[in-house]
Amino acid sequence: MDNGATPARTAPAAVIVAIDGPSGTGKSSTSKAVAAQLGLRYLDTGAQYRAMTWWMITNGVDVSDAAAVATAAGKPVLVSGTDPAAPTITVDGSDAAGPIRTQEVTSKVSAVSAVPEVRTVVTELQRSIAAAAAKGIVVEGRDIGTTVLPDADVKIFLTASPEARAARRSGELKGKEATDVAATKDALVKRDAADSGRKTSPLAKADDAVEVDTTELTLQQVIECVVTLVEEKRNTK
């Protein structure tokens, strides 16, 4: 007998999405948009390494001294807010969203993030955040699909030509932090080499990741591509 009750709707399955790739490929814009569209949490792991670097600089740690960085790695308290509409990051309770984007931090983050002790601390934090996301999460970085969350449901590796990436990154820089595209390209290439060549959790494409070249794509096209991949996976879980 029909009692007039509305059939219960099944909530979408939780999914963990790993989006990796070098700077300037559209990782952050894509990840935030995908998370917002699908009702997922969002984590910028690069911001965590920048926050760690900013703390080291602020507290007088010589970031070129790996042993000193390793000793200090467990001291700062990093807290990441995972709302894709307004992601936040604090260090020891202080808002670090602005300070971590300076050129000084950008120039030193590869050295700090290459220290194994730093990666151990930050990786554990990233895994705990992902595990706490009841409906799922989009995590962006450089080693998410290979090291941090190797069992992620969907793995995406974004790429783009150095020229396209440099143009995008130059457009993001403000005021005195702005540099010309050629200089930005050189900096990106150097960082790629540092991140890809480090011994601990290098920047690399997971064997089971879907590679998306964003050079000729609009941001909206990239977002649609990733959303489709995630929805396909969610519908089969």
PASEBA-1860 file (N, C-alpha, C; in nm, 3 decimals):
! residues 237
1> MDNGATPA> 0.083/-0.119/0.000/0.000/0.000/0.000/0.087/0.125/0.000 ~ 0.049/0.221/-0.078/0.126/0.346/-0.085/0.090/0.434/0.034 ~ 0.187/0.456/0.121/0.159/0.538/0.239/0.194/0.685/0.216 ~ 0.230/0.721/0.092/0.259/0.860/0.059/0.399/0.903/0.092 ~ 0.481/0.814/0.144/0.618/0.851/0.181/0.702/0.868/0.056 ~ 0.792/0.965/0.061/0.884/0.988/-0.050/1.001/0.892/-0.039 ~ 1.033/0.822/-0.145/1.147/0.730/-0.139/1.274/0.804/-0.098 ~ 1.351/0.740/-0.012/1.476/0.803/0.034/1.575/0.811/-0.081
9> RTAPAAVI> 1.637/0.927/-0.093/1.739/0.944/-0.196/1.873/0.898/-0.142 ~ 1.943/0.826/-0.222/2.076/0.778/-0.181/2.178/0.889/-0.200 ~ 2.249/0.919/-0.095/2.351/1.024/-0.104/2.464/0.976/-0.194 ~ 2.526/1.068/-0.269/2.639/1.027/-0.354/2.750/0.966/-0.270 ~ 2.816/0.868/-0.325/2.926/0.804/-0.253/3.041/0.904/-0.233 ~ 3.105/0.893/-0.119/3.220/0.979/-0.091/3.334/0.942/-0.187 ~ 3.401/1.043/-0.239/3.513/1.017/-0.328/3.633/1.102/-0.287 ~ 3.750/1.043/-0.300/3.874/1.117/-0.278/3.937/1.139/-0.414
17> VAIDGPSG> 3.960/1.267/-0.446/4.013/1.306/-0.577/4.151/1.366/-0.558 ~ 4.250/1.312/-0.624/4.387/1.363/-0.619/4.418/1.436/-0.748 ~ 4.455/1.563/-0.737/4.492/1.641/-0.856/4.635/1.690/-0.840 ~ 4.724/1.636/-0.920/4.866/1.671/-0.914/4.909/1.745/-1.039 ~ 5.029/1.801/-1.032/5.085/1.869/-1.147/5.171/1.986/-1.104 ~ 5.253/2.038/-1.196/5.340/2.151/-1.163/5.263/2.282/-1.152 ~ 5.332/2.388/-1.111/5.271/2.520/-1.097/5.220/2.574/-1.230 ~ 5.109/2.647/-1.224/5.060/2.715/-1.343/4.977/2.631/-1.437
25> TGKSSTSK> 4.940/2.510/-1.394/4.859/2.423/-1.480/4.710/2.441/-1.454 ~ 4.676/2.518/-1.351/4.536/2.540/-1.318/4.486/2.452/-1.206 ~ 4.578/2.393/-1.128/4.538/2.300/-1.022/4.442/2.362/-0.921 ~ 4.479/2.478/-0.868/4.397/2.538/-0.761/4.259/2.579/-0.810 ~ 4.255/2.650/-0.923/4.127/2.696/-0.976/4.038/2.577/-1.010 ~ 4.097/2.476/-1.072/4.021/2.356/-1.109/3.973/2.282/-0.985 ~ 4.062/2.261/-0.891/4.029/2.182/-0.771/3.919/2.247/-0.689 ~ 3.929/2.378/-0.669/3.826/2.448/-0.591/3.691/2.443/-0.661
33> AVAAQLGL> 3.691/2.462/-0.791/3.565/2.462/-0.866/3.501/2.323/-0.867 ~ 3.582/2.221/-0.885/3.530/2.084/-0.887/3.472/2.049/-0.749 ~ 3.544/2.083/-0.645/3.497/2.054/-0.509/3.365/2.125/-0.480 ~ 3.357/2.253/-0.519/3.235/2.329/-0.495/3.117/2.271/-0.573 ~ 3.142/2.234/-0.698/3.035/2.183/-0.784/2.982/2.049/-0.736 ~ 3.069/1.967/-0.678/3.030/1.832/-0.638/3.004/1.818/-0.488 ~ 3.012/1.929/-0.415/2.984/1.924/-0.272/3.092/1.855/-0.190 ~ 3.217/1.867/-0.236/3.330/1.804/-0.167/3.411/1.908/-0.091
41> RYLDTGAQ> 3.494/1.861/0.001/3.589/1.950/0.068/3.707/1.973/-0.027 ~ 3.797/2.064/0.012/3.909/2.100/-0.076/4.034/2.124/0.009 ~ 4.147/2.073/-0.037/4.273/2.095/0.035/4.385/2.130/-0.062 ~ 4.446/2.244/-0.037/4.564/2.290/-0.112/4.687/2.249/-0.033 ~ 4.751/2.140/-0.072/4.867/2.092/0.005/4.989/2.182/-0.014 ~ 4.995/2.250/-0.129/5.106/2.342/-0.151/5.106/2.454/-0.049 ~ 4.985/2.498/-0.009/4.974/2.604/0.092/5.033/2.557/0.225 ~ 5.020/2.429/0.253/5.076/2.377/0.379/5.229/2.382/0.377
49> YRAMTWWM> 5.288/2.346/0.263/5.434/2.355/0.253/5.480/2.500/0.254 ~ 5.401/2.587/0.195/5.434/2.730/0.200/5.424/2.782/0.344 ~ 5.323/2.735/0.416/5.306/2.777/0.554/5.424/2.730/0.640 ~ 5.468/2.610/0.616/5.583/2.557/0.688/5.707/2.641/0.656 ~ 5.723/2.677/0.528/5.837/2.758/0.485/5.831/2.897/0.549 ~ 5.713/2.958/0.548/5.695/3.091/0.608/5.729/3.088/0.757 ~ 5.687/2.981/0.826/5.719/2.968/0.969/5.869/2.959/0.989 ~ 5.937/2.882/0.906/6.083/2.868/0.917/6.152/3.004/0.900
57> ITNGVDVS> 6.111/3.077/0.796/6.170/3.208/0.770/6.145/3.304/0.887 ~ 6.019/3.307/0.933/5.980/3.397/1.040/6.053/3.367/1.171 ~ 6.082/3.240/1.192/6.146/3.199/1.317/6.297/3.183/1.305 ~ 6.355/3.235/1.198/6.500/3.241/1.186/6.568/3.110/1.157 ~ 6.493/3.013/1.104/6.555/2.886/1.066/6.619/2.901/0.929 ~ 6.743/2.860/0.915/6.813/2.866/0.787/6.757/2.756/0.697 ~ 6.677/2.796/0.597/6.609/2.695/0.515/6.706/2.619/0.423 ~ 6.829/2.668/0.411/6.928/2.596/0.332/6.997/2.487/0.415
65> DAAAVATA> 6.969/2.485/0.545/7.026/2.386/0.636/6.920/2.279/0.662 ~ 6.929/2.168/0.588/6.827/2.064/0.597/6.813/2.008/0.738 ~ 6.924/1.999/0.810/6.919/1.945/0.947/6.841/2.038/1.038 ~ 6.861/2.169/1.022/6.789/2.267/1.105/6.640/2.264/1.072 ~ 6.608/2.252/0.944/6.468/2.244/0.901/6.404/2.118/0.957 ~ 6.477/2.007/0.951/6.424/1.879/1.001/6.394/1.887/1.150 ~ 6.484/1.950/1.225/6.466/1.963/1.370/6.342/2.045/1.404 ~ 6.314/2.145/1.322/6.202/2.236/1.350/6.069/2.190/1.291
73> AGKPVLVS> 6.072/2.086/1.209/5.954/2.048/1.131/5.829/2.020/1.215 ~ 5.847/1.970/1.335/5.731/1.935/1.417/5.678/2.047/1.503 ~ 5.739/2.164/1.497/5.701/2.274/1.586/5.578/2.354/1.543 ~ 5.568/2.399/1.417/5.452/2.480/1.380/5.322/2.399/1.379 ~ 5.213/2.464/1.419/5.081/2.401/1.415/5.006/2.456/1.295 ~ 4.985/2.371/1.195/4.916/2.411/1.073/4.771/2.364/1.077 ~ 4.680/2.455/1.045/4.537/2.419/1.039/4.482/2.468/0.905 ~ 4.427/2.375/0.828/4.372/2.408/0.696/4.220/2.400/0.698
81> GTDPAAPT> 4.155/2.509/0.658/4.010/2.508/0.641/3.979/2.456/0.502 ~ 3.883/2.365/0.490/3.864/2.293/0.364/3.736/2.330/0.288 ~ 3.680/2.447/0.316/3.565/2.496/0.240/3.616/2.548/0.105 ~ 3.575/2.487/-0.007/3.630/2.531/-0.137/3.597/2.676/-0.171 ~ 3.490/2.728/-0.112/3.451/2.867/-0.139/3.539/2.966/-0.063 ~ 3.599/2.919/0.046/3.682/3.008/0.128/3.785/2.928/0.205 ~ 3.882/2.867/0.135/3.984/2.788/0.204/4.072/2.878/0.290 ~ 4.112/2.827/0.404/4.195/2.905/0.496/4.317/2.825/0.539
89> ITVDGSDA> 4.417/2.894/0.590/4.530/2.826/0.653/4.586/2.915/0.762 ~ 4.605/2.856/0.879/4.664/2.929/0.990/4.789/2.855/1.037 ~ 4.882/2.932/1.092/5.004/2.877/1.151/5.011/2.928/1.294 ~ 5.009/2.835/1.388/5.008/2.873/1.531/4.896/2.972/1.561 ~ 4.783/2.954/1.493/4.667/3.037/1.518/4.659/3.166/1.440 ~ 4.765/3.199/1.365/4.766/3.323/1.286/4.733/3.295/1.140 ~ 4.652/3.382/1.081/4.615/3.369/0.940/4.741/3.383/0.854 ~ 4.768/3.282/0.773/4.890/3.282/0.692/4.862/3.291/0.543
97> AGPIRTQE> 4.735/3.308/0.506/4.697/3.304/0.364/4.773/3.406/0.279 ~ 4.794/3.525/0.332/4.866/3.628/0.258/5.016/3.610/0.260 ~ 5.076/3.598/0.379/5.221/3.588/0.390/5.285/3.472/0.314 ~ 5.211/3.363/0.297/5.273/3.246/0.230/5.285/3.263/0.080 ~ 5.227/3.372/0.024/5.230/3.391/-0.121/5.339/3.490/-0.165 ~ 5.427/3.529/-0.075/5.533/3.624/-0.112/5.639/3.555/-0.198 ~ 5.715/3.636/-0.269/5.821/3.582/-0.354/5.927/3.511/-0.271 ~ 5.953/3.560/-0.149/6.054/3.497/-0.064/6.014/3.354/-0.030
105> VTSKVSAV> 5.888/3.334/0.006/5.840/3.199/0.036/5.844/3.112/-0.089 ~ 5.800/3.168/-0.202/5.799/3.094/-0.328/5.939/3.044/-0.364 ~ 6.039/3.128/-0.340/6.176/3.093/-0.378/6.238/2.988/-0.285 ~ 6.179/2.969/-0.167/6.240/2.878/-0.069/6.158/2.753/-0.040 ~ 6.035/2.748/-0.091/5.948/2.636/-0.055/6.000/2.502/-0.106 ~ 6.065/2.499/-0.221/6.116/2.371/-0.272/6.221/2.312/-0.179 ~ 6.308/2.398/-0.124/6.413/2.350/-0.034/6.352/2.293/0.094 ~ 6.254/2.362/0.148/6.191/2.315/0.272/6.112/2.188/0.247
113> SAVPEVRT> 6.037/2.184/0.138/5.951/2.068/0.112/6.030/1.944/0.071 ~ 6.157/1.961/0.040/6.241/1.846/0.004/6.292/1.771/0.127 ~ 6.280/1.832/0.245/6.331/1.770/0.368/6.235/1.659/0.412 ~ 6.283/1.535/0.422/6.194/1.421/0.452/6.111/1.440/0.579 ~ 6.169/1.499/0.682/6.095/1.518/0.807/5.977/1.612/0.788 ~ 5.994/1.712/0.703/5.885/1.804/0.673/5.773/1.729/0.600 ~ 5.812/1.649/0.503/5.711/1.576/0.426/5.637/1.476/0.513 ~ 5.705/1.416/0.608/5.639/1.321/0.698/5.531/1.390/0.780
121> VVTELQRS> 5.566/1.504/0.837/5.471/1.580/0.919/5.350/1.624/0.836 ~ 5.378/1.683/0.720/5.270/1.738/0.638/5.185/1.628/0.574 ~ 5.248/1.520/0.534/5.174/1.408/0.475/5.076/1.348/0.575 ~ 5.119/1.332/0.699/5.029/1.278/0.803/4.910/1.371/0.824 ~ 4.936/1.501/0.822/4.829/1.599/0.836/4.731/1.589/0.719 ~ 4.785/1.579/0.599/4.700/1.569/0.479/4.613/1.445/0.483 ~ 4.669/1.333/0.524/4.591/1.209/0.530/4.480/1.218/0.633 ~ 4.507/1.283/0.746/4.405/1.295/0.849/4.291/1.385/0.803
129> IAAAAAKG> 4.324/1.490/0.728/4.221/1.581/0.675/4.134/1.506/0.574 ~ 4.197/1.430/0.486/4.122/1.354/0.385/4.031/1.251/0.451 ~ 4.082/1.185/0.554/4.004/1.082/0.622/3.882/1.140/0.693 ~ 3.891/1.266/0.734/3.783/1.330/0.808/3.674/1.388/0.717 ~ 3.698/1.387/0.586/3.601/1.446/0.492/3.493/1.343/0.460 ~ 3.381/1.354/0.529/3.276/1.251/0.521/3.219/1.234/0.381 ~ 3.203/1.343/0.307/3.145/1.335/0.172/3.250/1.325/0.062 ~ 3.378/1.335/0.102/3.484/1.329/0.003/3.559/1.461/-0.005
137> IVVEGRDI> 3.668/1.460/-0.078/3.755/1.577/-0.082/3.837/1.578/-0.211 ~ 3.868/1.698/-0.258/3.961/1.716/-0.369/4.091/1.766/-0.308 ~ 4.198/1.691/-0.327/4.328/1.728/-0.271/4.423/1.757/-0.386 ~ 4.480/1.877/-0.386/4.572/1.914/-0.494/4.714/1.928/-0.443 ~ 4.809/1.888/-0.529/4.949/1.899/-0.489/5.043/1.846/-0.594 ~ 5.149/1.783/-0.548/5.250/1.730/-0.640/5.274/1.581/-0.621 ~ 5.236/1.528/-0.504/5.262/1.386/-0.478/5.140/1.319/-0.417 ~ 5.020/1.373/-0.445/4.901/1.320/-0.380/4.867/1.180/-0.431
145> GTTVLPDA> 4.863/1.164/-0.563/4.827/1.034/-0.620/4.934/0.929/-0.604 ~ 5.060/0.972/-0.587/5.170/0.876/-0.577/5.206/0.841/-0.433 ~ 5.198/0.938/-0.342/5.249/0.917/-0.205/5.145/0.941/-0.097 ~ 5.079/1.057/-0.101/4.989/1.093/0.009/4.864/1.007/0.011 ~ 4.797/0.997/-0.104/4.671/0.921/-0.113/4.676/0.827/-0.234 ~ 4.763/0.727/-0.227/4.779/0.637/-0.343/4.654/0.557/-0.375 ~ 4.559/0.550/-0.280/4.434/0.477/-0.305/4.319/0.571/-0.340 ~ 4.350/0.695/-0.379/4.246/0.791/-0.417/4.158/0.732/-0.526
153> DVKIFLTA> 4.028/0.766/-0.521/3.933/0.711/-0.617/3.959/0.762/-0.759 ~ 3.996/0.890/-0.769/4.023/0.951/-0.899/4.156/1.024/-0.890 ~ 4.242/1.001/-0.989/4.372/1.069/-0.992/4.386/1.144/-1.124 ~ 4.413/1.272/-1.112/4.430/1.357/-1.230/4.570/1.419/-1.225 ~ 4.636/1.423/-1.340/4.765/1.491/-1.348/4.754/1.600/-1.454 ~ 4.755/1.726/-1.410/4.743/1.838/-1.502/4.879/1.880/-1.554 ~ 4.887/1.905/-1.684/5.010/1.955/-1.745/4.976/2.075/-1.833 ~ 5.077/2.147/-1.874/5.063/2.257/-1.970/5.203/2.295/-2.013
161> SPEARAAR> 5.213/2.363/-2.126/5.344/2.406/-2.174/5.403/2.508/-2.076 ~ 5.538/2.514/-2.066/5.600/2.613/-1.978/5.556/2.755/-2.010 ~ 5.536/2.784/-2.139/5.495/2.918/-2.180/5.356/2.953/-2.126 ~ 5.263/2.859/-2.139/5.126/2.881/-2.091/5.124/2.895/-1.939 ~ 5.201/2.812/-1.873/5.206/2.817/-1.727/5.265/2.949/-1.678 ~ 5.371/2.994/-1.744/5.434/3.120/-1.705/5.340/3.238/-1.724 ~ 5.266/3.238/-1.834/5.171/3.346/-1.860/5.063/3.350/-1.753 ~ 5.014/3.232/-1.714/4.910/3.226/-1.610/4.965/3.272/-1.476
169> RSGELKGK> 5.082/3.224/-1.441/5.139/3.258/-1.311/5.173/3.407/-1.303 ~ 5.224/3.464/-1.412/5.254/3.608/-1.414/5.127/3.689/-1.394 ~ 5.019/3.640/-1.451/4.892/3.710/-1.436/4.838/3.706/-1.295 ~ 4.884/3.607/-1.216/4.837/3.594/-1.077/4.914/3.685/-0.982 ~ 5.035/3.723/-1.020/5.119/3.802/-0.931/5.074/3.947/-0.928 ~ 5.086/4.008/-0.811/5.037/4.144/-0.792/5.152/4.242/-0.766 ~ 5.134/4.365/-0.813/5.223/4.476/-0.776/5.370/4.445/-0.788 ~ 5.443/4.472/-0.680/5.588/4.457/-0.684/5.630/4.311/-0.695
177> EATDVAAT> 5.536/4.219/-0.668/5.570/4.077/-0.680/5.566/4.031/-0.826 ~ 5.506/4.113/-0.913/5.492/4.074/-1.053/5.627/4.071/-1.123 ~ 5.644/3.974/-1.209/5.768/3.962/-1.287/5.728/3.942/-1.432 ~ 5.826/3.956/-1.521/5.791/3.934/-1.661/5.777/3.784/-1.687 ~ 5.713/3.751/-1.797/5.680/3.612/-1.826/5.806/3.527/-1.841 ~ 5.909/3.581/-1.903/6.033/3.505/-1.923/6.096/3.466/-1.790 ~ 6.099/3.560/-1.697/6.156/3.533/-1.565/6.071/3.430/-1.490 ~ 5.940/3.445/-1.505/5.849/3.351/-1.439/5.868/3.210/-1.496
185> KDALVKRD> 5.885/3.201/-1.629/5.907/3.071/-1.691/6.035/3.007/-1.637 ~ 6.142/3.085/-1.627/6.268/3.032/-1.574/6.249/2.979/-1.432 ~ 6.175/3.056/-1.350/6.152/3.015/-1.212/6.070/2.887/-1.205 ~ 5.970/2.876/-1.293/5.887/2.755/-1.294/5.968/2.633/-1.336 ~ 6.050/2.649/-1.438/6.132/2.537/-1.486/6.228/2.490/-1.377 ~ 6.288/2.586/-1.306/6.380/2.551/-1.196/6.306/2.477/-1.085 ~ 6.184/2.527/-1.054/6.109/2.461/-0.947/6.066/2.321/-0.990 ~ 6.026/2.305/-1.115/5.991/2.173/-1.167/6.107/2.075/-1.147
193> AADSGRKT> 6.226/2.122/-1.181/6.345/2.038/-1.170/6.371/2.000/-1.025 ~ 6.355/2.098/-0.936/6.378/2.072/-0.794/6.274/1.973/-0.740 ~ 6.148/1.997/-0.775/6.041/1.913/-0.722/6.041/1.773/-0.782 ~ 6.077/1.763/-0.910/6.079/1.633/-0.976/6.203/1.553/-0.938 ~ 6.310/1.624/-0.901/6.436/1.556/-0.873/6.461/1.522/-0.728 ~ 6.373/1.570/-0.637/6.399/1.541/-0.495/6.380/1.393/-0.466 ~ 6.451/1.344/-0.366/6.448/1.201/-0.335/6.317/1.158/-0.268 ~ 6.262/1.247/-0.185/6.142/1.213/-0.111/6.018/1.265/-0.181
201> SPLAKADD> 5.930/1.175/-0.219/5.801/1.210/-0.281/5.813/1.314/-0.391 ~ 5.885/1.283/-0.499/5.900/1.380/-0.608/5.769/1.406/-0.682 ~ 5.765/1.519/-0.751/5.654/1.548/-0.841/5.655/1.442/-0.951 ~ 5.547/1.366/-0.960/5.541/1.259/-1.060/5.397/1.222/-1.088 ~ 5.371/1.171/-1.206/5.238/1.126/-1.245/5.220/0.981/-1.201 ~ 5.113/0.955/-1.127/5.084/0.818/-1.086/5.052/0.734/-1.210 ~ 5.085/0.606/-1.204/5.062/0.518/-1.319/4.915/0.513/-1.359 ~ 4.825/0.527/-1.261/4.682/0.517/-1.290/4.613/0.653/-1.295
209> AVEVDTTE> 4.690/0.759/-1.310/4.632/0.893/-1.320/4.593/0.926/-1.464 ~ 4.490/1.006/-1.478/4.449/1.055/-1.610/4.520/1.187/-1.634 ~ 4.599/1.196/-1.740/4.672/1.319/-1.770/4.585/1.412/-1.854 ~ 4.578/1.538/-1.811/4.500/1.638/-1.883/4.591/1.755/-1.917 ~ 4.617/1.776/-2.045/4.699/1.889/-2.090/4.609/2.011/-2.102 ~ 4.634/2.112/-2.018/4.546/2.229/-2.013/4.593/2.344/-2.101 ~ 4.699/2.324/-2.179/4.758/2.433/-2.258/4.655/2.503/-2.346 ~ 4.576/2.424/-2.417/4.480/2.480/-2.512/4.337/2.482/-2.460
217> LTLQQVIE> 4.318/2.447/-2.335/4.183/2.440/-2.278/4.152/2.563/-2.193 ~ 4.025/2.601/-2.192/3.983/2.705/-2.099/3.968/2.641/-1.961 ~ 3.966/2.723/-1.858/3.948/2.671/-1.723/3.817/2.593/-1.714 ~ 3.712/2.644/-1.774/3.582/2.577/-1.766/3.587/2.440/-1.832 ~ 3.662/2.428/-1.941/3.675/2.298/-2.007/3.748/2.197/-1.919 ~ 3.850/2.245/-1.849/3.926/2.157/-1.758/3.835/2.112/-1.644 ~ 3.760/2.206/-1.588/3.668/2.174/-1.478/3.567/2.069/-1.522 ~ 3.508/2.089/-1.639/3.407/1.995/-1.690/3.467/1.856/-1.711
225> CVVTLVEE> 3.589/1.853/-1.760/3.657/1.725/-1.782/3.674/1.649/-1.650 ~ 3.722/1.719/-1.547/3.747/1.655/-1.418/3.615/1.616/-1.350 ~ 3.516/1.704/-1.356/3.386/1.673/-1.296/3.328/1.545/-1.357 ~ 3.339/1.533/-1.488/3.289/1.413/-1.556/3.359/1.288/-1.506 ~ 3.491/1.294/-1.493/3.567/1.179/-1.444/3.526/1.141/-1.302 ~ 3.507/1.242/-1.217/3.469/1.215/-1.078/3.328/1.159/-1.070 ~ 3.236/1.215/-1.147/3.098/1.166/-1.143/3.088/1.022/-1.194 ~ 3.167/0.991/-1.296/3.167/0.854/-1.347/3.212/0.756/-1.238
233> KRNTK> 3.315/0.797/-1.165/3.367/0.712/-1.058/3.266/0.701/-0.944 ~ 3.205/0.813/-0.908/3.111/0.814/-0.796/2.989/0.727/-0.825 ~ 2.949/0.724/-0.951/2.831/0.646/-0.989/2.856/0.496/-0.990 ~ 2.983/0.458/-0.989/3.016/0.315/-0.989/3.056/0.264/-0.852 ~ 3.061/0.354/-0.753/3.102/0.309/-0.618/2.986/0.243/-0.543
END
